Amino acid sequence: MIKVKSIRHNYNIITHQDNQILYSYETPVAVLHANGAAFRTDQKYSTTTSRHINKFLDGRYAVEIVSQNYINAFTI
């Protein structure tokens, strides 16, 4: 089952197979994996997207920086 949670304009969280995928604008940029791991893209985007990522990860997770392709692999 897929769930979409719109937090703000251009800030959405998609839940799929217990993974939470952060979309900033139309781009997936971070993932909270079902096993507790957290990933963020190594791509540099706008200041707003960086703010979205930081809010989503909220400093509570040991975050691994991964390629954008790795983040894209979580999308459907």
N, CA, C, O and CB atoms as a CASP TS submission, in Angstrom:
PFRMAT TS
TARGET T0000
AUTHOR 0000-0000-0000
METHOD Language model
MODEL 1
PARENT N/A
ATOM      1  N   MET     1       0.832  -1.175   0.000  1.00  0.00           N
ATOM      2  CA  MET     1       0.000   0.000   0.000  1.00  0.00           C
ATOM      3  C   MET     1       0.886   1.251   0.000  1.00  0.00           C
ATOM      4  O   MET     1       1.920   1.297   0.666  1.00  0.00           O
ATOM      5  CB  MET     1      -0.951  -0.009   1.213  1.00  0.00           C
ATOM      6  N   ILE     2       0.470   2.231  -0.737  1.00  0.00           N
ATOM      7  CA  ILE     2       1.198   3.487  -0.843  1.00  0.00           C
ATOM      8  C   ILE     2       0.392   4.575  -0.147  1.00  0.00           C
ATOM      9  O   ILE     2      -0.812   4.706  -0.365  1.00  0.00           O
ATOM     10  CB  ILE     2       1.471   3.859  -2.331  1.00  0.00           C
ATOM     11  N   LYS     3       1.070   5.352   0.693  1.00  0.00           N
ATOM     12  CA  LYS     3       0.419   6.474   1.362  1.00  0.00           C
ATOM     13  C   LYS     3       1.166   7.746   0.998  1.00  0.00           C
ATOM     14  O   LYS     3       2.395   7.757   0.929  1.00  0.00           O
ATOM     15  CB  LYS     3       0.379   6.271   2.908  1.00  0.00           C
ATOM     16  N   VAL     4       0.428   8.798   0.771  1.00  0.00           N
ATOM     17  CA  VAL     4       1.009  10.101   0.463  1.00  0.00           C
ATOM     18  C   VAL     4       0.608  11.061   1.566  1.00  0.00           C
ATOM     19  O   VAL     4      -0.572  11.199   1.886  1.00  0.00           O
ATOM     20  CB  VAL     4       0.546  10.624  -0.937  1.00  0.00           C
ATOM     21  N   LYS     5       1.598  11.722   2.144  1.00  0.00           N
ATOM     22  CA  LYS     5       1.339  12.715   3.174  1.00  0.00           C
ATOM     23  C   LYS     5       1.933  14.037   2.710  1.00  0.00           C
ATOM     24  O   LYS     5       3.151  14.181   2.610  1.00  0.00           O
ATOM     25  CB  LYS     5       1.932  12.279   4.552  1.00  0.00           C
ATOM     26  N   SER     6       1.078  14.980   2.434  1.00  0.00           N
ATOM     27  CA  SER     6       1.533  16.293   2.019  1.00  0.00           C
ATOM     28  C   SER     6       1.744  17.144   3.267  1.00  0.00           C
ATOM     29  O   SER     6       0.792  17.463   3.979  1.00  0.00           O
ATOM     30  CB  SER     6       0.515  16.961   1.044  1.00  0.00           C
ATOM     31  N   ILE     7       2.999  17.509   3.525  1.00  0.00           N
ATOM     32  CA  ILE     7       3.331  18.284   4.706  1.00  0.00           C
ATOM     33  C   ILE     7       3.166  19.771   4.419  1.00  0.00           C
ATOM     34  O   ILE     7       2.519  20.496   5.174  1.00  0.00           O
ATOM     35  CB  ILE     7       4.761  17.979   5.168  1.00  0.00           C
ATOM     36  N   ARG     8       3.750  20.199   3.340  1.00  0.00           N
ATOM     37  CA  ARG     8       3.681  21.588   2.893  1.00  0.00           C
ATOM     38  C   ARG     8       3.736  21.585   1.371  1.00  0.00           C
ATOM     39  O   ARG     8       3.930  20.552   0.728  1.00  0.00           O
ATOM     40  CB  ARG     8       4.846  22.454   3.506  1.00  0.00           C
ATOM     41  N   HIS     9       3.561  22.761   0.833  1.00  0.00           N
ATOM     42  CA  HIS     9       3.719  22.914  -0.606  1.00  0.00           C
ATOM     43  C   HIS     9       5.125  22.454  -0.990  1.00  0.00           C
ATOM     44  O   HIS     9       6.110  22.949  -0.443  1.00  0.00           O
ATOM     45  CB  HIS     9       3.469  24.395  -1.048  1.00  0.00           C
ATOM     46  N   ASN    10       5.222  21.518  -1.919  1.00  0.00           N
ATOM     47  CA  ASN    10       6.495  20.976  -2.410  1.00  0.00           C
ATOM     48  C   ASN    10       7.266  20.174  -1.367  1.00  0.00           C
ATOM     49  O   ASN    10       8.486  20.049  -1.474  1.00  0.00           O
ATOM     50  CB  ASN    10       7.360  22.095  -2.903  1.00  0.00           C
ATOM     51  N   TYR    11       6.585  19.630  -0.362  1.00  0.00           N
ATOM     52  CA  TYR    11       7.212  18.803   0.677  1.00  0.00           C
ATOM     53  C   TYR    11       6.243  17.666   0.967  1.00  0.00           C
ATOM     54  O   TYR    11       5.245  17.857   1.661  1.00  0.00           O
ATOM     55  CB  TYR    11       7.544  19.640   1.992  1.00  0.00           C
ATOM     56  N   ASN    12       6.539  16.474   0.431  1.00  0.00           N
ATOM     57  CA  ASN    12       5.644  15.330   0.565  1.00  0.00           C
ATOM     58  C   ASN    12       6.408  14.102   1.011  1.00  0.00           C
ATOM     59  O   ASN    12       7.572  13.913   0.658  1.00  0.00           O
ATOM     60  CB  ASN    12       4.925  15.052  -0.750  1.00  0.00           C
ATOM     61  N   ILE    13       5.740  13.271   1.792  1.00  0.00           N
ATOM     62  CA  ILE    13       6.323  12.003   2.232  1.00  0.00           C
ATOM     63  C   ILE    13       5.461  10.880   1.672  1.00  0.00           C
ATOM     64  O   ILE    13       4.253  10.825   1.900  1.00  0.00           O
ATOM     65  CB  ILE    13       6.418  11.921   3.805  1.00  0.00           C
ATOM     66  N   ILE    14       6.107   9.995   0.939  1.00  0.00           N
ATOM     67  CA  ILE    14       5.454   8.820   0.367  1.00  0.00           C
ATOM     68  C   ILE    14       5.890   7.621   1.203  1.00  0.00           C
ATOM     69  O   ILE    14       7.085   7.411   1.410  1.00  0.00           O
ATOM     70  CB  ILE    14       5.819   8.628  -1.165  1.00  0.00           C
ATOM     71  N   THR    15       4.939   6.843   1.678  1.00  0.00           N
ATOM     72  CA  THR    15       5.249   5.617   2.409  1.00  0.00           C
ATOM     73  C   THR    15       4.925   4.442   1.504  1.00  0.00           C
ATOM     74  O   THR    15       3.807   4.293   1.011  1.00  0.00           O
ATOM     75  CB  THR    15       4.452   5.530   3.756  1.00  0.00           C
ATOM     76  N   HIS    16       5.943   3.612   1.302  1.00  0.00           N
ATOM     77  CA  HIS    16       5.798   2.433   0.444  1.00  0.00           C
ATOM     78  C   HIS    16       6.623   1.315   1.050  1.00  0.00           C
ATOM     79  O   HIS    16       7.821   1.479   1.282  1.00  0.00           O
ATOM     80  CB  HIS    16       6.243   2.730  -1.031  1.00  0.00           C
ATOM     81  N   GLN    17       5.991   0.175   1.307  1.00  0.00           N
ATOM     82  CA  GLN    17       6.654  -0.970   1.926  1.00  0.00           C
ATOM     83  C   GLN    17       7.378  -0.553   3.204  1.00  0.00           C
ATOM     84  O   GLN    17       8.508  -0.974   3.448  1.00  0.00           O
ATOM     85  CB  GLN    17       7.643  -1.614   0.943  1.00  0.00           C
ATOM     86  N   ASP    18       6.732   0.262   4.004  1.00  0.00           N
ATOM     87  CA  ASP    18       7.234   0.763   5.286  1.00  0.00           C
ATOM     88  C   ASP    18       8.467   1.661   5.168  1.00  0.00           C
ATOM     89  O   ASP    18       9.052   2.032   6.185  1.00  0.00           O
ATOM     90  CB  ASP    18       7.558  -0.394   6.175  1.00  0.00           C
ATOM     91  N   ASN    19       8.866   2.012   3.961  1.00  0.00           N
ATOM     92  CA  ASN    19       9.918   3.013   3.760  1.00  0.00           C
ATOM     93  C   ASN    19       9.244   4.364   3.591  1.00  0.00           C
ATOM     94  O   ASN    19       8.210   4.461   2.930  1.00  0.00           O
ATOM     95  CB  ASN    19      10.819   2.668   2.516  1.00  0.00           C
ATOM     96  N   GLN    20       9.814   5.407   4.180  1.00  0.00           N
ATOM     97  CA  GLN    20       9.307   6.757   3.985  1.00  0.00           C
ATOM     98  C   GLN    20      10.273   7.488   3.066  1.00  0.00           C
ATOM     99  O   GLN    20      11.471   7.561   3.339  1.00  0.00           O
ATOM    100  CB  GLN    20       9.135   7.511   5.348  1.00  0.00           C
ATOM    101  N   ILE    21       9.747   8.023   1.987  1.00  0.00           N
ATOM    102  CA  ILE    21      10.558   8.701   0.979  1.00  0.00           C
ATOM    103  C   ILE    21      10.143  10.164   0.947  1.00  0.00           C
ATOM    104  O   ILE    21       8.978  10.486   0.717  1.00  0.00           O
ATOM    105  CB  ILE    21      10.396   8.036  -0.431  1.00  0.00           C
ATOM    106  N   LEU    22      11.100  11.037   1.178  1.00  0.00           N
ATOM    107  CA  LEU    22      10.832  12.467   1.130  1.00  0.00           C
ATOM    108  C   LEU    22      10.984  12.971  -0.295  1.00  0.00           C
ATOM    109  O   LEU    22      12.006  12.757  -0.947  1.00  0.00           O
ATOM    110  CB  LEU    22      11.770  13.233   2.077  1.00  0.00           C
ATOM    111  N   TYR    23       9.947  13.643  -0.757  1.00  0.00           N
ATOM    112  CA  TYR    23       9.994  14.332  -2.045  1.00  0.00           C
ATOM    113  C   TYR    23      10.020  15.827  -1.771  1.00  0.00           C
ATOM    114  O   TYR    23       9.136  16.365  -1.104  1.00  0.00           O
ATOM    115  CB  TYR    23       8.774  13.942  -2.954  1.00  0.00           C
ATOM    116  N   SER    24      11.020  16.474  -2.280  1.00  0.00           N
ATOM    117  CA  SER    24      11.064  17.922  -2.252  1.00  0.00           C
ATOM    118  C   SER    24      10.810  18.363  -3.681  1.00  0.00           C
ATOM    119  O   SER    24      11.537  17.986  -4.600  1.00  0.00           O
ATOM    120  CB  SER    24      12.438  18.474  -1.688  1.00  0.00           C
ATOM    121  N   TYR    25       9.788  19.151  -3.855  1.00  0.00           N
ATOM    122  CA  TYR    25       9.274  19.454  -5.187  1.00  0.00           C
ATOM    123  C   TYR    25       8.900  18.118  -5.820  1.00  0.00           C
ATOM    124  O   TYR    25       8.046  17.426  -5.266  1.00  0.00           O
ATOM    125  CB  TYR    25      10.334  20.248  -6.067  1.00  0.00           C
ATOM    126  N   GLU    26       9.470  17.723  -6.916  1.00  0.00           N
ATOM    127  CA  GLU    26       9.115  16.444  -7.541  1.00  0.00           C
ATOM    128  C   GLU    26      10.253  15.429  -7.463  1.00  0.00           C
ATOM    129  O   GLU    26      10.249  14.433  -8.185  1.00  0.00           O
ATOM    130  CB  GLU    26       8.725  16.665  -8.995  1.00  0.00           C
ATOM    131  N   THR    27      11.222  15.681  -6.591  1.00  0.00           N
ATOM    132  CA  THR    27      12.421  14.855  -6.540  1.00  0.00           C
ATOM    133  C   THR    27      12.529  14.113  -5.215  1.00  0.00           C
ATOM    134  O   THR    27      12.426  14.735  -4.158  1.00  0.00           O
ATOM    135  CB  THR    27      13.659  15.709  -6.761  1.00  0.00           C
ATOM    136  N   PRO    28      12.736  12.787  -5.245  1.00  0.00           N
ATOM    137  CA  PRO    28      13.000  12.070  -4.004  1.00  0.00           C
ATOM    138  C   PRO    28      14.404  12.422  -3.522  1.00  0.00           C
ATOM    139  O   PRO    28      15.360  12.323  -4.292  1.00  0.00           O
ATOM    140  CB  PRO    28      12.847  10.531  -4.200  1.00  0.00           C
ATOM    141  N   VAL    29      14.542  12.830  -2.270  1.00  0.00           N
ATOM    142  CA  VAL    29      15.840  13.313  -1.799  1.00  0.00           C
ATOM    143  C   VAL    29      16.326  12.654  -0.511  1.00  0.00           C
ATOM    144  O   VAL    29      17.492  12.800  -0.146  1.00  0.00           O
ATOM    145  CB  VAL    29      15.771  14.785  -1.594  1.00  0.00           C
ATOM    146  N   ALA    30      15.441  11.927   0.186  1.00  0.00           N
ATOM    147  CA  ALA    30      15.845  11.263   1.426  1.00  0.00           C
ATOM    148  C   ALA    30      14.909  10.095   1.698  1.00  0.00           C
ATOM    149  O   ALA    30      13.765  10.075   1.245  1.00  0.00           O
ATOM    150  CB  ALA    30      15.841  12.258   2.620  1.00  0.00           C
ATOM    151  N   VAL    31      15.425   9.114   2.452  1.00  0.00           N
ATOM    152  CA  VAL    31      14.648   7.914   2.764  1.00  0.00           C
ATOM    153  C   VAL    31      14.873   7.521   4.215  1.00  0.00           C
ATOM    154  O   VAL    31      16.003   7.506   4.702  1.00  0.00           O
ATOM    155  CB  VAL    31      15.028   6.748   1.822  1.00  0.00           C
ATOM    156  N   LEU    32      13.779   7.204   4.894  1.00  0.00           N
ATOM    157  CA  LEU    32      13.848   6.507   6.178  1.00  0.00           C
ATOM    158  C   LEU    32      13.440   5.070   5.868  1.00  0.00           C
ATOM    159  O   LEU    32      12.271   4.792   5.599  1.00  0.00           O
ATOM    160  CB  LEU    32      12.907   7.180   7.298  1.00  0.00           C
ATOM    161  N   HIS    33      14.403   4.173   5.908  1.00  0.00           N
ATOM    162  CA  HIS    33      14.176   2.774   5.541  1.00  0.00           C
ATOM    163  C   HIS    33      13.409   2.074   6.652  1.00  0.00           C
ATOM    164  O   HIS    33      13.507   2.455   7.818  1.00  0.00           O
ATOM    165  CB  HIS    33      15.518   2.047   5.264  1.00  0.00           C
ATOM    166  N   ALA    34      12.654   1.064   6.293  1.00  0.00           N
ATOM    167  CA  ALA    34      11.865   0.294   7.256  1.00  0.00           C
ATOM    168  C   ALA    34      12.733  -0.328   8.348  1.00  0.00           C
ATOM    169  O   ALA    34      12.254  -0.569   9.456  1.00  0.00           O
ATOM    170  CB  ALA    34      11.089  -0.797   6.538  1.00  0.00           C
ATOM    171  N   ASN    35      14.002  -0.588   8.043  1.00  0.00           N
ATOM    172  CA  ASN    35      14.892  -1.201   9.036  1.00  0.00           C
ATOM    173  C   ASN    35      15.534  -0.179   9.969  1.00  0.00           C
ATOM    174  O   ASN    35      16.348  -0.545  10.816  1.00  0.00           O
ATOM    175  CB  ASN    35      15.976  -1.990   8.336  1.00  0.00           C
ATOM    176  N   GLY    36      15.175   1.110   9.824  1.00  0.00           N
ATOM    177  CA  GLY    36      15.693   2.153  10.697  1.00  0.00           C
ATOM    178  C   GLY    36      16.828   2.973  10.109  1.00  0.00           C
ATOM    179  O   GLY    36      17.205   3.997  10.679  1.00  0.00           O
ATOM    180  N   ALA    37      17.377   2.545   8.988  1.00  0.00           N
ATOM    181  CA  ALA    37      18.459   3.296   8.346  1.00  0.00           C
ATOM    182  C   ALA    37      17.894   4.572   7.706  1.00  0.00           C
ATOM    183  O   ALA    37      16.729   4.628   7.313  1.00  0.00           O
ATOM    184  CB  ALA    37      19.181   2.418   7.276  1.00  0.00           C
ATOM    185  N   ALA    38      18.748   5.580   7.616  1.00  0.00           N
ATOM    186  CA  ALA    38      18.340   6.850   6.999  1.00  0.00           C
ATOM    187  C   ALA    38      19.359   7.235   5.936  1.00  0.00           C
ATOM    188  O   ALA    38      20.566   7.090   6.129  1.00  0.00           O
ATOM    189  CB  ALA    38      18.205   7.982   8.070  1.00  0.00           C
ATOM    190  N   PHE    39      18.853   7.728   4.812  1.00  0.00           N
ATOM    191  CA  PHE    39      19.704   8.101   3.682  1.00  0.00           C
ATOM    192  C   PHE    39      19.312   9.466   3.166  1.00  0.00           C
ATOM    193  O   PHE    39      18.137   9.831   3.164  1.00  0.00           O
ATOM    194  CB  PHE    39      19.614   7.060   2.558  1.00  0.00           C
ATOM    195  N   ARG    40      20.304  10.216   2.729  1.00  0.00           N
ATOM    196  CA  ARG    40      20.042  11.482   2.044  1.00  0.00           C
ATOM    197  C   ARG    40      20.896  11.539   0.798  1.00  0.00           C
ATOM    198  O   ARG    40      21.976  10.951   0.746  1.00  0.00           O
ATOM    199  CB  ARG    40      20.328  12.701   2.967  1.00  0.00           C
ATOM    200  N   THR    41      20.418  12.238  -0.192  1.00  0.00           N
ATOM    201  CA  THR    41      21.127  12.336  -1.463  1.00  0.00           C
ATOM    202  C   THR    41      22.422  13.135  -1.321  1.00  0.00           C
ATOM    203  O   THR    41      22.541  14.012  -0.465  1.00  0.00           O
ATOM    204  CB  THR    41      20.229  12.977  -2.518  1.00  0.00           C
ATOM    205  N   ASP    42      23.376  12.811  -2.173  1.00  0.00           N
ATOM    206  CA  ASP    42      24.621  13.584  -2.215  1.00  0.00           C
ATOM    207  C   ASP    42      24.510  14.761  -3.182  1.00  0.00           C
ATOM    208  O   ASP    42      25.411  15.595  -3.262  1.00  0.00           O
ATOM    209  CB  ASP    42      25.794  12.683  -2.619  1.00  0.00           C
ATOM    210  N   GLN    43      23.406  14.820  -3.909  1.00  0.00           N
ATOM    211  CA  GLN    43      23.180  15.921  -4.851  1.00  0.00           C
ATOM    212  C   GLN    43      22.922  17.214  -4.100  1.00  0.00           C
ATOM    213  O   GLN    43      22.310  17.209  -3.032  1.00  0.00           O
ATOM    214  CB  GLN    43      21.999  15.607  -5.787  1.00  0.00           C
ATOM    215  N   LYS    44      23.384  18.308  -4.651  1.00  0.00           N
ATOM    216  CA  LYS    44      23.116  19.626  -4.083  1.00  0.00           C
ATOM    217  C   LYS    44      21.909  20.219  -4.792  1.00  0.00           C
ATOM    218  O   LYS    44      21.887  20.341  -6.017  1.00  0.00           O
ATOM    219  CB  LYS    44      24.358  20.564  -4.211  1.00  0.00           C
ATOM    220  N   TYR    45      20.921  20.578  -4.016  1.00  0.00           N
ATOM    221  CA  TYR    45      19.720  21.201  -4.554  1.00  0.00           C
ATOM    222  C   TYR    45      19.576  22.570  -3.893  1.00  0.00           C
ATOM    223  O   TYR    45      20.542  23.108  -3.352  1.00  0.00           O
ATOM    224  CB  TYR    45      18.447  20.308  -4.311  1.00  0.00           C
ATOM    225  N   SER    46      18.405  23.115  -3.938  1.00  0.00           N
ATOM    226  CA  SER    46      18.162  24.461  -3.404  1.00  0.00           C
ATOM    227  C   SER    46      18.244  24.488  -1.880  1.00  0.00           C
ATOM    228  O   SER    46      18.232  23.452  -1.214  1.00  0.00           O
ATOM    229  CB  SER    46      16.793  24.969  -3.857  1.00  0.00           C
ATOM    230  N   THR    47      18.326  25.689  -1.360  1.00  0.00           N
ATOM    231  CA  THR    47      18.307  25.892   0.085  1.00  0.00           C
ATOM    232  C   THR    47      17.023  25.333   0.680  1.00  0.00           C
ATOM    233  O   THR    47      17.034  24.756   1.767  1.00  0.00           O
ATOM    234  CB  THR    47      18.450  27.384   0.425  1.00  0.00           C
ATOM    235  N   THR    48      15.930  25.506  -0.029  1.00  0.00           N
ATOM    236  CA  THR    48      14.644  24.998   0.448  1.00  0.00           C
ATOM    237  C   THR    48      14.660  23.477   0.539  1.00  0.00           C
ATOM    238  O   THR    48      14.173  22.912   1.518  1.00  0.00           O
ATOM    239  CB  THR    48      13.509  25.458  -0.474  1.00  0.00           C
ATOM    240  N   THR    49      15.209  22.817  -0.461  1.00  0.00           N
ATOM    241  CA  THR    49      15.286  21.353  -0.432  1.00  0.00           C
ATOM    242  C   THR    49      16.173  20.887   0.718  1.00  0.00           C
ATOM    243  O   THR    49      15.846  19.910   1.391  1.00  0.00           O
ATOM    244  CB  THR    49      15.824  20.810  -1.774  1.00  0.00           C
ATOM    245  N   SER    50      17.276  21.564   0.948  1.00  0.00           N
ATOM    246  CA  SER    50      18.136  21.223   2.092  1.00  0.00           C
ATOM    247  C   SER    50      17.369  21.363   3.403  1.00  0.00           C
ATOM    248  O   SER    50      17.515  20.539   4.307  1.00  0.00           O
ATOM    249  CB  SER    50      19.394  22.123   2.116  1.00  0.00           C
ATOM    250  N   ARG    51      16.572  22.381   3.499  1.00  0.00           N
ATOM    251  CA  ARG    51      15.743  22.590   4.686  1.00  0.00           C
ATOM    252  C   ARG    51      14.736  21.453   4.831  1.00  0.00           C
ATOM    253  O   ARG    51      14.519  20.953   5.935  1.00  0.00           O
ATOM    254  CB  ARG    51      15.011  23.950   4.611  1.00  0.00           C
ATOM    255  N   HIS    52      14.122  21.041   3.724  1.00  0.00           N
ATOM    256  CA  HIS    52      13.180  19.919   3.755  1.00  0.00           C
ATOM    257  C   HIS    52      13.864  18.651   4.273  1.00  0.00           C
ATOM    258  O   HIS    52      13.325  17.952   5.131  1.00  0.00           O
ATOM    259  CB  HIS    52      12.590  19.670   2.349  1.00  0.00           C
ATOM    260  N   ILE    53      15.052  18.364   3.744  1.00  0.00           N
ATOM    261  CA  ILE    53      15.788  17.161   4.157  1.00  0.00           C
ATOM    262  C   ILE    53      16.101  17.217   5.649  1.00  0.00           C
ATOM    263  O   ILE    53      15.883  16.242   6.368  1.00  0.00           O
ATOM    264  CB  ILE    53      17.097  17.013   3.340  1.00  0.00           C
ATOM    265  N   ASN    54      16.607  18.349   6.111  1.00  0.00           N
ATOM    266  CA  ASN    54      16.965  18.481   7.530  1.00  0.00           C
ATOM    267  C   ASN    54      15.757  18.332   8.433  1.00  0.00           C
ATOM    268  O   ASN    54      15.848  17.715   9.495  1.00  0.00           O
ATOM    269  CB  ASN    54      17.629  19.822   7.787  1.00  0.00           C
ATOM    270  N   LYS    55      14.633  18.887   8.027  1.00  0.00           N
ATOM    271  CA  LYS    55      13.416  18.751   8.822  1.00  0.00           C
ATOM    272  C   LYS    55      12.947  17.292   8.842  1.00  0.00           C
ATOM    273  O   LYS    55      12.542  16.782   9.886  1.00  0.00           O
ATOM    274  CB  LYS    55      12.305  19.666   8.265  1.00  0.00           C
ATOM    275  N   PHE    56      13.003  16.635   7.704  1.00  0.00           N
ATOM    276  CA  PHE    56      12.571  15.237   7.595  1.00  0.00           C
ATOM    277  C   PHE    56      13.443  14.326   8.457  1.00  0.00           C
ATOM    278  O   PHE    56      12.926  13.471   9.176  1.00  0.00           O
ATOM    279  CB  PHE    56      12.615  14.773   6.129  1.00  0.00           C
ATOM    280  N   LEU    57      14.749  14.505   8.387  1.00  0.00           N
ATOM    281  CA  LEU    57      15.661  13.647   9.145  1.00  0.00           C
ATOM    282  C   LEU    57      15.780  14.096  10.597  1.00  0.00           C
ATOM    283  O   LEU    57      16.116  13.293  11.468  1.00  0.00           O
ATOM    284  CB  LEU    57      17.038  13.635   8.492  1.00  0.00           C
ATOM    285  N   ASP    58      15.514  15.343  10.859  1.00  0.00           N
ATOM    286  CA  ASP    58      15.381  15.916  12.192  1.00  0.00           C
ATOM    287  C   ASP    58      16.552  15.648  13.130  1.00  0.00           C
ATOM    288  O   ASP    58      16.383  15.714  14.347  1.00  0.00           O
ATOM    289  CB  ASP    58      14.150  15.405  12.814  1.00  0.00           C
ATOM    290  N   GLY    59      17.720  15.350  12.604  1.00  0.00           N
ATOM    291  CA  GLY    59      18.905  15.170  13.426  1.00  0.00           C
ATOM    292  C   GLY    59      18.882  13.964  14.342  1.00  0.00           C
ATOM    293  O   GLY    59      19.807  13.776  15.132  1.00  0.00           O
ATOM    294  N   ARG    60      17.854  13.146  14.257  1.00  0.00           N
ATOM    295  CA  ARG    60      17.716  11.999  15.157  1.00  0.00           C
ATOM    296  C   ARG    60      18.343  10.731  14.611  1.00  0.00           C
ATOM    297  O   ARG    60      18.407   9.726  15.319  1.00  0.00           O
ATOM    298  CB  ARG    60      16.267  11.749  15.441  1.00  0.00           C
ATOM    299  N   TYR    61      18.797  10.752  13.398  1.00  0.00           N
ATOM    300  CA  TYR    61      19.236   9.530  12.745  1.00  0.00           C
ATOM    301  C   TYR    61      20.700   9.616  12.330  1.00  0.00           C
ATOM    302  O   TYR    61      21.200  10.685  11.979  1.00  0.00           O
ATOM    303  CB  TYR    61      18.365   9.241  11.534  1.00  0.00           C
ATOM    304  N   ALA    62      21.368   8.487  12.376  1.00  0.00           N
ATOM    305  CA  ALA    62      22.684   8.382  11.746  1.00  0.00           C
ATOM    306  C   ALA    62      22.404   8.285  10.260  1.00  0.00           C
ATOM    307  O   ALA    62      21.890   7.274   9.783  1.00  0.00           O
ATOM    308  CB  ALA    62      23.527   7.132  12.284  1.00  0.00           C
ATOM    309  N   VAL    63      22.735   9.319   9.541  1.00  0.00           N
ATOM    310  CA  VAL    63      22.344   9.426   8.138  1.00  0.00           C
ATOM    311  C   VAL    63      23.515   9.080   7.235  1.00  0.00           C
ATOM    312  O   VAL    63      24.627   9.577   7.412  1.00  0.00           O
ATOM    313  CB  VAL    63      21.828  10.837   7.824  1.00  0.00           C
ATOM    314  N   GLU    64      23.244   8.224   6.272  1.00  0.00           N
ATOM    315  CA  GLU    64      24.242   7.886   5.263  1.00  0.00           C
ATOM    316  C   GLU    64      23.975   8.726   4.019  1.00  0.00           C
ATOM    317  O   GLU    64      22.848   8.787   3.528  1.00  0.00           O
ATOM    318  CB  GLU    64      24.216   6.360   4.928  1.00  0.00           C
ATOM    319  N   ILE    65      25.016   9.364   3.523  1.00  0.00           N
ATOM    320  CA  ILE    65      24.898  10.144   2.289  1.00  0.00           C
ATOM    321  C   ILE    65      25.148   9.197   1.126  1.00  0.00           C
ATOM    322  O   ILE    65      26.183   8.533   1.055  1.00  0.00           O
ATOM    323  CB  ILE    65      25.905  11.359   2.266  1.00  0.00           C
ATOM    324  N   VAL    66      24.181   9.148   0.216  1.00  0.00           N
ATOM    325  CA  VAL    66      24.237   8.206  -0.895  1.00  0.00           C
ATOM    326  C   VAL    66      23.969   8.933  -2.206  1.00  0.00           C
ATOM    327  O   VAL    66      23.562  10.095  -2.211  1.00  0.00           O
ATOM    328  CB  VAL    66      23.223   7.062  -0.693  1.00  0.00           C
ATOM    329  N   SER    67      24.198   8.247  -3.301  1.00  0.00           N
ATOM    330  CA  SER    67      23.963   8.850  -4.617  1.00  0.00           C
ATOM    331  C   SER    67      22.474   9.067  -4.857  1.00  0.00           C
ATOM    332  O   SER    67      21.624   8.419  -4.246  1.00  0.00           O
ATOM    333  CB  SER    67      24.553   7.968  -5.728  1.00  0.00           C
ATOM    334  N   GLN    68      22.188   9.986  -5.755  1.00  0.00           N
ATOM    335  CA  GLN    68      20.779  10.221  -6.119  1.00  0.00           C
ATOM    336  C   GLN    68      20.177   8.961  -6.718  1.00  0.00           C
ATOM    337  O   GLN    68      18.994   8.690  -6.511  1.00  0.00           O
ATOM    338  CB  GLN    68      20.654  11.399  -7.120  1.00  0.00           C
ATOM    339  N   ASN    69      20.959   8.190  -7.450  1.00  0.00           N
ATOM    340  CA  ASN    69      20.459   6.931  -8.031  1.00  0.00           C
ATOM    341  C   ASN    69      20.008   5.948  -6.949  1.00  0.00           C
ATOM    342  O   ASN    69      19.028   5.224  -7.128  1.00  0.00           O
ATOM    343  CB  ASN    69      21.545   6.280  -8.902  1.00  0.00           C
ATOM    344  N   TYR    70      20.722   5.928  -5.839  1.00  0.00           N
ATOM    345  CA  TYR    70      20.347   5.049  -4.726  1.00  0.00           C
ATOM    346  C   TYR    70      18.981   5.472  -4.169  1.00  0.00           C
ATOM    347  O   TYR    70      18.125   4.627  -3.911  1.00  0.00           O
ATOM    348  CB  TYR    70      21.432   5.084  -3.603  1.00  0.00           C
ATOM    349  N   ILE    71      18.785   6.769  -3.988  1.00  0.00           N
ATOM    350  CA  ILE    71      17.496   7.275  -3.520  1.00  0.00           C
ATOM    351  C   ILE    71      16.410   6.953  -4.546  1.00  0.00           C
ATOM    352  O   ILE    71      15.315   6.525  -4.181  1.00  0.00           O
ATOM    353  CB  ILE    71      17.565   8.803  -3.261  1.00  0.00           C
ATOM    354  N   ASN    72      16.711   7.158  -5.812  1.00  0.00           N
ATOM    355  CA  ASN    72      15.738   6.887  -6.868  1.00  0.00           C
ATOM    356  C   ASN    72      15.274   5.430  -6.865  1.00  0.00           C
ATOM    357  O   ASN    72      14.134   5.147  -7.233  1.00  0.00           O
ATOM    358  CB  ASN    72      16.334   7.233  -8.221  1.00  0.00           C
ATOM    359  N   ALA    73      16.136   4.512  -6.457  1.00  0.00           N
ATOM    360  CA  ALA    73      15.793   3.095  -6.465  1.00  0.00           C
ATOM    361  C   ALA    73      14.652   2.772  -5.500  1.00  0.00           C
ATOM    362  O   ALA    73      14.007   1.734  -5.645  1.00  0.00           O
ATOM    363  CB  ALA    73      17.014   2.267  -6.113  1.00  0.00           C
ATOM    364  N   PHE    74      14.392   3.634  -4.527  1.00  0.00           N
ATOM    365  CA  PHE    74      13.277   3.421  -3.603  1.00  0.00           C
ATOM    366  C   PHE    74      11.945   3.847  -4.189  1.00  0.00           C
ATOM    367  O   PHE    74      10.890   3.512  -3.650  1.00  0.00           O
ATOM    368  CB  PHE    74      13.521   4.169  -2.319  1.00  0.00           C
ATOM    369  N   THR    75      11.988   4.571  -5.271  1.00  0.00           N
ATOM    370  CA  THR    75      10.738   5.097  -5.838  1.00  0.00           C
ATOM    371  C   THR    75      10.064   4.031  -6.686  1.00  0.00           C
ATOM    372  O   THR    75      10.682   3.047  -7.091  1.00  0.00           O
ATOM    373  CB  THR    75      11.003   6.367  -6.685  1.00  0.00           C
ATOM    374  N   ILE    76       8.819   4.247  -6.937  1.00  0.00           N
ATOM    375  CA  ILE    76       8.043   3.268  -7.691  1.00  0.00           C
ATOM    376  C   ILE    76       7.626   3.822  -9.024  1.00  0.00           C
ATOM    377  O   ILE    76       6.961   3.134  -9.798  1.00  0.00           O
ATOM    378  CB  ILE    76       6.823   2.832  -6.909  1.00  0.00           C
TER
END
